[in-house]
Amino acid sequence: MSKLEGKVAIITGGANGMGETHARLFVSEGAKVVITDIDSEKGEALAKELGNHAMFIKHDVSSETDWQQVVKKAEEAFGPISILVNNAGVSTSLSVEYSSLDDYQQVVNINQISVFLGMKYTVASMKKAEKGSIINISSINGLSGGAIGYSDTKFAVRGMTRAAARELAKYHIRVNSVHPGVINTPMVKNNEHYDRIQQMVQTLPLGRMAEPEEISQLVLFLASDDSSYSTGSEFIADGGLLA
């Protein structure tokens, strides 16, 4: 039997990068998947390719109204939600000294507020399903530090994950965070410091970037009943960087 048979998942930032590989794997494992993103063209094309078990909804993850609509449409199409992957995010590196409040708030809205809103508005649906799994995508920079804006929001995801795991356990809803290292995604490839990233990767114990599919396998584990006793935990996939 497929690992996600009968489950309904929402994956934010699902049109590209890791979100896309999560969506492909989830559908292959039997889930019905709601892909959300601001990139309508890629999101709609992906949902069409994946067939009747996938649908796309354009979604500003920092919008409370958008979240309410996503959950409503997902339930209407597929039924109660049992999996949420808070995958959407930006890797903007800001300066404490020179960044504006607006610049900082934009990163907070996308990387942090979106995770809160996603958990808030899927809980009622998961209670209907009588159990659920929430996977919040953080970063190794949520464990070890990094640029202002990115690192602090990824630290916040850790805290929200632990707090939500304690609160929601009584509803049989598990909440865990995933902390990827350097992943071979368009976000990394298009980074202005890509040459520096490649040099850093060569110093890792495993000596390479991860492919998105490798992170998707970890997300699949957390979404499935294979991880039924894991909640409030941090799962690291960084090629040995923090070691």
Backbone bond lengths (Angstrom), bond angles and torsions (degrees), N, CA, C in turn:
res aa  C-N    CA-C-N  psi(-1)  N-CA   C-N-CA  omega(-1)  CA-C   N-CA-C  phi
1 M - - - 1.467 - - 1.526 110.25 -
2 S 1.341 116.96 141.78 1.457 120.92 179.16 1.530 110.34 -65.96
3 K 1.322 116.29 149.03 1.458 121.29 -173.52 1.531 113.98 -66.39
4 L 1.338 117.33 -25.99 1.467 119.83 -176.07 1.528 112.49 -118.23
5 E 1.308 116.59 22.46 1.462 120.59 -179.12 1.534 110.70 -57.43
6 G 1.333 116.42 129.14 1.455 121.23 178.03 1.513 115.00 82.67
7 K 1.335 118.54 1.24 1.461 121.32 -178.55 1.534 110.82 -99.41
8 V 1.327 115.47 151.31 1.461 122.68 178.18 1.523 108.21 -117.28
9 A 1.329 116.10 128.00 1.465 120.91 -174.75 1.520 111.41 -123.39
10 I 1.321 115.24 143.19 1.465 122.56 166.64 1.515 107.17 -109.58
11 I 1.336 116.66 128.82 1.460 122.08 177.40 1.524 107.88 -123.63
12 T 1.325 117.51 113.25 1.463 120.31 178.16 1.528 109.69 -83.13
13 G 1.327 114.90 154.18 1.457 119.00 -175.92 1.516 110.97 59.11
14 G 1.334 115.12 36.21 1.464 120.47 -169.90 1.513 116.17 -88.31
15 A 1.329 117.82 0.63 1.466 119.88 -175.94 1.515 113.31 -85.69
16 N 1.328 117.17 -19.03 1.469 121.54 -173.58 1.522 110.92 -140.15
17 G 1.317 115.48 167.23 1.453 121.85 169.49 1.506 114.63 53.66
18 M 1.332 116.51 -137.02 1.455 120.68 -178.65 1.513 112.04 -62.49
19 G 1.320 117.51 -36.41 1.455 119.82 179.48 1.516 112.11 -59.13
20 E 1.312 116.08 -40.32 1.461 120.21 178.32 1.524 111.11 -64.04
21 T 1.326 117.51 -44.12 1.467 119.30 -179.53 1.523 111.35 -68.90
22 H 1.339 117.30 -33.15 1.471 119.87 173.90 1.532 109.31 -60.35
23 A 1.327 115.90 -47.82 1.469 120.43 -176.95 1.526 111.13 -61.49
24 R 1.310 116.60 -44.98 1.473 120.34 -179.90 1.527 111.02 -61.11
25 L 1.321 116.66 -44.95 1.459 120.59 -178.41 1.525 111.07 -67.38
26 F 1.312 116.92 -42.70 1.470 120.45 -179.01 1.525 111.34 -61.06
27 V 1.330 116.90 -44.38 1.461 119.75 178.92 1.525 110.23 -63.63
28 S 1.332 116.63 -40.59 1.469 119.87 179.41 1.517 111.93 -64.88
29 E 1.348 116.60 -23.02 1.464 121.40 179.22 1.524 112.69 -97.32
30 G 1.327 116.48 13.25 1.461 120.00 170.92 1.508 117.36 99.08
31 A 1.341 118.55 -2.20 1.460 120.42 -178.85 1.520 111.53 -78.84
32 K 1.325 115.21 155.42 1.453 121.98 165.57 1.524 106.25 -96.29
33 V 1.332 116.63 126.38 1.462 120.81 -166.95 1.518 111.63 -120.98
34 V 1.323 115.15 128.96 1.457 122.47 172.26 1.524 106.81 -100.44
35 I 1.316 115.40 113.35 1.463 122.45 179.75 1.522 107.68 -93.51
36 T 1.332 117.56 125.21 1.464 119.65 176.36 1.525 109.52 -121.73
37 D 1.338 114.60 147.40 1.464 120.18 -176.84 1.522 107.45 -173.56
38 I 1.333 116.35 166.67 1.464 119.68 170.80 1.521 110.78 -89.46
39 D 1.330 117.68 -13.36 1.459 122.40 179.66 1.529 109.44 -88.67
40 S 1.318 115.42 88.84 1.467 120.37 -175.36 1.519 112.29 -64.40
41 E 1.315 116.95 -40.38 1.462 119.87 -175.34 1.526 111.11 -60.72
42 K 1.325 116.89 -50.82 1.466 120.44 -179.17 1.522 111.28 -70.98
43 G 1.327 116.62 -38.28 1.456 119.84 -179.28 1.515 112.41 -64.22
44 E 1.315 116.80 -44.69 1.464 120.35 179.22 1.526 111.51 -66.60
45 A 1.329 116.69 -38.29 1.469 120.47 178.75 1.524 110.92 -64.90
46 L 1.331 116.84 -40.51 1.459 120.85 179.68 1.521 110.77 -66.24
47 A 1.331 116.67 -46.07 1.464 119.99 179.98 1.526 110.73 -61.06
48 K 1.323 117.41 -40.61 1.462 121.04 178.35 1.519 110.88 -62.52
49 E 1.332 115.98 -42.62 1.469 121.00 179.44 1.529 111.44 -63.36
50 L 1.335 116.88 -38.33 1.460 120.57 -175.91 1.521 113.27 -78.55
51 G 1.330 117.40 -15.89 1.457 119.89 171.83 1.516 114.84 92.00
52 N 1.322 115.54 -158.61 1.468 122.37 -170.97 1.526 114.30 -66.78
53 H 1.328 117.64 -15.87 1.462 120.52 -179.54 1.531 112.23 -91.70
54 A 1.339 116.85 12.02 1.466 120.28 178.91 1.516 109.61 -137.80
55 M 1.326 115.45 147.57 1.461 121.05 172.47 1.516 108.30 -144.24
56 F 1.337 116.12 155.49 1.462 120.99 -179.90 1.517 110.27 -115.26
57 I 1.331 115.90 139.53 1.462 122.44 173.45 1.531 108.10 -131.52
58 K 1.337 116.45 125.76 1.462 119.03 174.59 1.516 108.96 -67.27
59 H 1.322 117.24 136.43 1.470 119.42 -164.77 1.522 110.90 -153.55
60 D 1.322 116.17 119.05 1.458 122.29 167.14 1.529 106.32 -89.06
61 V 1.323 116.88 107.36 1.471 120.37 -172.23 1.523 113.18 -68.08
62 S 1.328 117.11 -12.86 1.468 119.34 177.89 1.527 112.10 -91.32
63 S 1.339 116.82 1.90 1.466 121.60 -177.61 1.521 111.19 -100.63
64 E 1.315 116.26 122.53 1.462 121.18 178.77 1.531 110.52 -63.20
65 T 1.329 116.46 -42.08 1.462 120.80 179.44 1.527 111.18 -62.34
66 D 1.324 116.53 -42.64 1.464 120.05 178.65 1.519 111.23 -60.76
67 W 1.324 117.28 -41.42 1.465 120.19 179.37 1.528 111.22 -62.46
68 Q 1.303 116.42 -42.55 1.461 119.56 179.01 1.527 110.90 -60.82
69 Q 1.324 116.42 -41.33 1.456 121.06 179.91 1.529 112.09 -68.90
70 V 1.322 116.85 -39.19 1.470 120.73 179.01 1.532 110.59 -60.62
71 V 1.321 116.36 -47.59 1.467 120.34 -179.30 1.532 110.28 -63.84
72 K 1.326 116.70 -42.78 1.465 121.17 179.76 1.539 110.81 -60.88
73 K 1.319 116.59 -49.21 1.469 120.68 -178.40 1.528 111.53 -67.09
74 A 1.327 117.39 -36.71 1.467 121.02 178.76 1.531 110.06 -62.97
75 E 1.324 116.44 -45.50 1.467 120.15 179.11 1.521 111.76 -63.87
76 E 1.324 116.45 -41.42 1.462 120.18 179.61 1.523 111.59 -62.67
77 A 1.324 116.37 -36.45 1.464 120.59 -177.09 1.519 112.79 -81.52
78 F 1.334 117.16 -42.98 1.463 120.49 -168.57 1.525 115.16 -125.95
79 G 1.329 118.30 -15.59 1.455 120.01 -176.36 1.520 111.75 106.36
80 P 1.348 117.79 -174.39 1.461 121.95 -177.32 1.529 112.67 -56.41
81 I 1.312 114.89 144.18 1.466 121.59 -177.63 1.525 109.63 -82.62
82 S 1.313 115.49 135.53 1.464 119.68 178.03 1.531 112.80 -117.80
83 I 1.343 117.00 -13.57 1.466 120.58 -179.95 1.521 109.32 -137.93
84 L 1.324 116.50 134.61 1.464 122.16 171.23 1.522 108.33 -126.48
85 V 1.325 116.54 125.57 1.464 120.96 172.76 1.522 107.42 -112.84
86 N 1.324 115.64 105.01 1.468 121.38 176.16 1.522 108.07 -80.75
87 N 1.327 114.86 85.08 1.463 121.41 -172.28 1.529 113.09 -101.89
88 A 1.325 118.03 -25.97 1.463 120.68 -175.01 1.523 111.13 -61.96
89 G 1.325 115.56 141.90 1.454 119.59 178.27 1.510 111.41 -177.20
90 V 1.324 115.63 167.51 1.461 121.88 175.08 1.522 108.48 -124.46
91 S 1.332 115.77 150.51 1.472 120.05 -178.45 1.518 111.92 -108.34
92 T 1.332 116.94 29.06 1.460 122.13 -178.94 1.527 111.13 -59.35
93 S 1.336 115.43 130.81 1.466 120.95 176.80 1.523 108.73 -101.86
94 L 1.309 116.99 118.80 1.452 121.68 -177.53 1.530 111.13 -106.82
95 S 1.315 114.99 169.82 1.463 122.74 175.86 1.517 109.28 -111.77
96 V 1.313 117.02 132.36 1.459 120.44 176.80 1.527 109.95 -58.69
97 E 1.309 115.90 -41.60 1.462 120.67 -173.73 1.527 113.22 -77.79
98 Y 1.322 117.01 -38.42 1.462 118.91 -168.17 1.528 115.26 -109.97
99 S 1.314 118.50 -11.65 1.470 119.40 -178.57 1.529 110.91 -77.23
100 S 1.331 115.51 146.04 1.462 120.06 177.54 1.527 109.64 -83.47
101 L 1.315 114.98 163.21 1.462 119.89 176.25 1.526 110.15 -61.62
102 D 1.320 117.34 -38.31 1.463 120.69 178.78 1.522 111.36 -61.97
103 D 1.331 117.06 -42.13 1.469 120.85 177.42 1.526 110.19 -60.28
104 Y 1.321 115.16 -45.35 1.461 120.10 -177.93 1.524 110.74 -66.30
105 Q 1.326 116.65 -44.35 1.459 120.68 -177.88 1.526 111.37 -62.72
106 Q 1.322 117.56 -33.92 1.459 120.52 179.30 1.528 111.08 -62.42
107 V 1.328 116.68 -42.83 1.466 120.31 178.29 1.528 110.48 -66.15
108 V 1.331 116.59 -42.69 1.465 121.02 178.31 1.525 110.49 -60.07
109 N 1.325 116.91 -43.28 1.461 120.68 -178.47 1.527 111.96 -61.55
110 I 1.313 116.35 -42.57 1.471 120.02 -175.38 1.530 111.79 -80.66
111 N 1.322 117.37 -42.70 1.464 120.28 -173.58 1.524 114.25 -87.58
112 Q 1.309 116.94 -26.12 1.463 120.18 -173.07 1.532 113.17 -117.17
113 I 1.322 116.82 -55.29 1.466 119.93 -178.56 1.517 110.71 -60.12
114 S 1.327 117.37 -37.41 1.467 120.86 -178.95 1.521 111.59 -61.17
115 V 1.319 116.80 -36.17 1.465 120.86 179.93 1.527 110.05 -67.60
116 F 1.321 116.48 -44.14 1.471 120.46 175.70 1.525 111.12 -58.85
117 L 1.342 116.61 -48.14 1.463 120.22 -178.00 1.526 111.34 -63.89
118 G 1.327 116.09 -40.71 1.461 119.53 179.29 1.518 111.83 -60.44
119 M 1.326 116.46 -46.40 1.466 119.63 178.79 1.523 110.61 -65.50
120 K 1.335 116.57 -44.51 1.468 121.15 -177.51 1.525 111.59 -56.74
121 Y 1.328 116.46 -45.97 1.459 119.01 -170.98 1.524 114.54 -91.04
122 T 1.308 118.57 -5.64 1.468 119.35 175.02 1.531 112.79 -99.57
123 V 1.316 117.41 -14.52 1.463 119.74 -176.16 1.525 112.00 -58.65
124 A 1.320 117.51 -46.50 1.470 119.97 -177.82 1.522 110.61 -60.20
125 S 1.320 116.63 -39.42 1.466 120.50 179.37 1.523 110.91 -67.81
126 M 1.335 116.97 -40.81 1.458 120.72 178.67 1.526 111.45 -65.85
127 K 1.315 117.05 -32.80 1.466 120.06 176.20 1.528 110.44 -63.67
128 K 1.316 117.31 -34.53 1.463 120.55 175.14 1.534 110.68 -65.57
129 A 1.331 115.58 -36.85 1.471 120.66 178.65 1.525 111.36 -75.87
130 E 1.342 116.53 -13.22 1.461 125.15 177.93 1.526 114.03 72.21
131 K 1.309 117.09 6.92 1.463 121.77 168.39 1.520 108.01 -174.18
132 G 1.330 115.64 164.05 1.453 118.32 179.91 1.512 111.45 -166.26
133 S 1.332 114.57 167.46 1.462 121.32 175.88 1.520 108.72 -135.80
134 I 1.314 115.54 123.68 1.467 122.16 176.35 1.513 108.12 -109.80
135 I 1.327 115.64 126.44 1.464 121.32 178.64 1.521 107.99 -117.50
136 N 1.312 116.57 114.43 1.459 122.60 -179.77 1.526 109.27 -100.55
137 I 1.329 115.69 119.51 1.464 119.49 -178.54 1.523 108.96 -83.92
138 S 1.328 115.99 111.61 1.458 122.33 176.51 1.529 107.44 -101.77
139 S 1.296 118.66 -128.65 1.469 123.39 -177.04 1.517 107.96 -171.91
140 I 1.326 116.12 162.25 1.465 117.87 170.45 1.520 110.50 -63.44
141 N 1.354 116.39 -23.26 1.460 119.22 175.97 1.519 112.30 -72.63
142 G 1.317 117.03 -8.01 1.452 120.83 170.58 1.516 111.99 -87.94
143 L 1.324 115.80 2.42 1.465 122.19 177.97 1.522 111.75 -120.38
144 S 1.347 115.86 -30.88 1.464 118.83 -171.05 1.513 114.46 -121.32
145 G 1.318 118.53 -3.80 1.453 119.70 -179.17 1.519 112.27 92.67
146 G 1.330 115.69 170.13 1.462 121.99 -177.17 1.507 108.85 166.30
147 A 1.329 116.91 -147.34 1.460 121.62 -176.25 1.523 111.57 -71.64
148 I 1.328 115.64 147.58 1.461 120.62 177.32 1.526 109.07 -62.57
149 G 1.302 115.80 147.42 1.457 120.33 -176.92 1.512 110.65 91.50
150 Y 1.313 116.95 -63.57 1.468 120.43 -179.00 1.520 111.00 -70.69
151 S 1.326 115.97 -53.76 1.461 119.66 -174.90 1.519 112.25 -64.26
152 D 1.330 117.35 -45.33 1.463 119.21 -176.09 1.523 111.59 -67.67
153 T 1.337 118.28 -34.52 1.462 118.77 176.59 1.521 110.98 -69.81
154 K 1.323 117.40 -33.85 1.462 119.99 178.69 1.532 110.81 -73.30
155 F 1.327 118.16 -31.36 1.467 121.17 170.04 1.526 109.90 -62.80
156 A 1.337 116.10 -41.60 1.462 120.51 -179.51 1.517 111.64 -61.49
157 V 1.337 116.58 -36.16 1.463 120.20 178.18 1.527 110.36 -60.69
158 R 1.317 117.16 -38.22 1.475 120.80 176.47 1.524 110.49 -60.19
159 G 1.324 115.85 -47.99 1.466 119.49 -178.17 1.511 112.33 -63.94
160 M 1.330 116.87 -43.67 1.464 120.60 178.57 1.521 110.83 -62.91
161 T 1.315 116.38 -38.81 1.463 120.53 -179.97 1.516 110.86 -61.06
162 R 1.319 116.93 -46.87 1.465 120.35 -178.84 1.529 111.44 -66.13
163 A 1.332 115.81 -43.15 1.463 119.51 -179.78 1.527 110.90 -64.02
164 A 1.326 116.44 -44.97 1.463 120.24 -179.19 1.524 111.38 -66.48
165 A 1.333 116.65 -37.12 1.468 119.98 179.30 1.518 110.81 -59.88
166 R 1.317 117.09 -41.07 1.465 120.70 179.31 1.530 110.98 -68.14
167 E 1.317 116.20 -42.15 1.463 119.87 -176.82 1.527 112.68 -70.86
168 L 1.320 117.07 -38.17 1.467 121.02 -170.39 1.522 114.39 -94.53
169 A 1.324 117.37 -5.09 1.467 119.76 -178.30 1.525 112.27 -58.57
170 K 1.327 116.46 -33.91 1.480 119.63 -178.69 1.521 112.30 -64.76
171 Y 1.334 116.27 -17.99 1.469 120.19 177.25 1.539 111.75 -97.98
172 H 1.328 116.01 8.24 1.468 121.85 -176.83 1.527 111.51 63.62
173 I 1.336 114.82 33.83 1.461 121.15 174.99 1.522 108.08 -107.36
174 R 1.314 116.18 120.07 1.460 122.02 179.48 1.526 110.01 -95.34
175 V 1.335 116.49 145.52 1.465 121.35 -179.31 1.522 108.15 -135.62
176 N 1.328 116.31 121.67 1.465 121.83 179.91 1.527 110.05 -135.16
177 S 1.311 115.85 159.70 1.461 120.03 176.89 1.527 110.30 -117.46
178 V 1.324 114.85 148.02 1.470 122.55 177.72 1.524 108.09 -115.31
179 H 1.330 115.65 136.02 1.464 121.53 -174.56 1.524 110.59 -123.22
180 P 1.346 115.97 84.71 1.474 118.74 179.81 1.520 111.39 -74.32
181 G 1.324 113.92 153.53 1.455 120.70 169.33 1.518 109.09 -89.36
182 V 1.327 116.10 -131.14 1.466 120.29 -178.29 1.527 108.96 -86.72
183 I 1.326 116.31 119.16 1.453 121.90 -175.90 1.525 109.04 -114.99
184 N 1.300 115.90 140.61 1.459 121.68 -176.56 1.533 110.58 -78.95
185 T 1.326 115.04 73.40 1.465 122.13 -179.02 1.528 109.45 -117.55
186 P 1.339 117.92 165.39 1.463 120.06 176.08 1.524 113.09 -56.33
187 M 1.352 117.75 -33.43 1.456 120.73 179.44 1.528 111.34 -60.84
188 V 1.339 116.20 -38.00 1.465 120.69 178.25 1.523 110.62 -77.27
189 K 1.325 116.73 -44.72 1.465 120.75 -177.96 1.522 112.26 -60.92
190 N 1.320 116.38 -33.02 1.468 120.74 -178.07 1.519 112.97 -91.37
191 N 1.328 117.15 2.14 1.457 120.79 179.96 1.528 109.98 -66.98
192 E 1.325 116.50 138.05 1.458 120.80 -178.28 1.532 112.32 -64.17
193 H 1.316 117.09 -18.07 1.467 121.36 -179.85 1.535 110.98 -106.28
194 Y 1.326 117.13 29.45 1.472 121.04 -174.23 1.538 112.04 -58.33
195 D 1.326 118.13 -39.99 1.475 120.43 179.95 1.528 110.62 -61.69
196 R 1.322 116.10 -40.54 1.463 120.91 178.67 1.537 110.49 -67.08
197 I 1.329 116.39 -37.42 1.462 120.78 177.91 1.524 110.53 -63.10
198 Q 1.324 117.07 -43.49 1.467 120.81 179.03 1.526 111.51 -60.64
199 Q 1.320 116.66 -39.76 1.464 120.16 178.35 1.525 110.85 -64.93
200 M 1.336 116.51 -41.01 1.460 120.69 179.67 1.522 110.92 -64.45
201 V 1.339 115.69 -40.94 1.460 120.37 -177.62 1.530 111.14 -59.27
202 Q 1.301 117.09 -34.89 1.468 120.76 -179.09 1.530 112.47 -64.94
203 T 1.338 116.99 -18.11 1.461 120.50 179.45 1.528 112.79 -89.89
204 L 1.332 117.53 -6.65 1.462 120.52 -179.78 1.527 110.71 -68.65
205 P 1.328 118.13 149.43 1.466 120.09 175.73 1.526 113.01 -53.54
206 L 1.346 117.94 -39.33 1.465 119.93 177.70 1.520 113.00 -85.04
207 G 1.318 117.70 -11.11 1.449 122.26 169.98 1.516 116.78 68.71
208 R 1.328 118.36 22.43 1.470 120.09 -178.54 1.521 109.94 -160.90
209 M 1.340 114.94 163.78 1.454 120.57 169.83 1.521 109.41 -74.79
210 A 1.312 116.02 159.16 1.468 120.75 171.19 1.515 109.01 -84.76
211 E 1.305 116.30 149.09 1.454 121.10 169.00 1.531 108.18 -84.95
212 P 1.337 118.05 148.00 1.467 120.08 -178.24 1.522 113.29 -53.68
213 E 1.326 116.69 -35.19 1.463 120.57 -178.33 1.524 112.32 -61.73
214 E 1.334 116.71 -28.58 1.462 119.59 179.17 1.531 111.20 -68.30
215 I 1.328 116.75 -36.20 1.459 120.60 176.61 1.523 109.63 -72.51
216 S 1.326 116.50 -36.45 1.466 120.20 179.68 1.521 111.71 -60.56
217 Q 1.314 117.27 -34.91 1.468 119.99 178.12 1.519 111.04 -64.44
218 L 1.323 117.17 -37.05 1.464 120.89 176.70 1.525 110.41 -68.57
219 V 1.323 117.16 -41.58 1.463 121.43 178.01 1.530 110.32 -63.62
220 L 1.330 116.54 -39.72 1.459 120.78 176.78 1.526 111.07 -59.94
221 F 1.321 117.26 -44.04 1.461 121.55 177.89 1.523 110.85 -56.42
222 L 1.332 116.60 -44.87 1.462 120.66 -177.96 1.529 112.17 -72.44
223 A 1.323 116.75 -30.27 1.464 120.45 178.32 1.518 111.95 -74.64
224 S 1.307 117.00 -27.05 1.460 121.89 -173.69 1.528 111.81 -89.46
225 D 1.309 115.30 171.24 1.463 120.74 177.09 1.529 112.47 -73.22
226 D 1.330 117.23 -6.00 1.474 119.94 176.08 1.521 111.24 -61.97
227 S 1.327 117.33 -25.37 1.468 121.42 -178.85 1.531 110.98 -107.61
228 S 1.316 116.81 33.49 1.465 122.14 -170.54 1.535 114.87 -60.64
229 Y 1.332 118.63 -18.65 1.464 120.20 -179.44 1.528 111.93 -110.20
230 S 1.336 116.32 15.18 1.469 120.81 179.51 1.519 109.96 -107.28
231 T 1.326 116.05 119.70 1.461 120.45 173.64 1.523 109.11 -153.28
232 G 1.326 115.60 148.37 1.463 120.92 -178.82 1.510 113.30 70.07
233 S 1.330 116.60 22.41 1.465 121.13 -173.96 1.520 112.16 -113.24
234 E 1.321 114.33 161.37 1.470 122.19 -178.91 1.526 108.78 -114.10
235 F 1.316 116.39 123.66 1.458 122.26 -177.24 1.514 108.92 -111.42
236 I 1.331 116.28 119.52 1.455 122.58 -172.52 1.526 110.81 -104.61
237 A 1.340 114.66 134.86 1.469 120.49 174.64 1.514 106.51 -137.67
238 D 1.337 116.25 87.60 1.473 120.44 -169.95 1.530 113.92 -130.42
239 G 1.328 117.68 12.65 1.467 119.60 178.68 1.516 113.62 67.64
240 G 1.339 116.45 16.50 1.473 120.26 178.94 1.506 114.35 93.12
241 L 1.339 118.70 7.64 1.470 120.92 -175.78 1.521 112.31 -57.89
242 L 1.326 117.45 -48.35 1.463 119.34 -176.72 1.543 112.69 -73.86
243 A 1.335 116.05 -13.97 1.450 118.89 177.54 1.520 111.54 -71.40
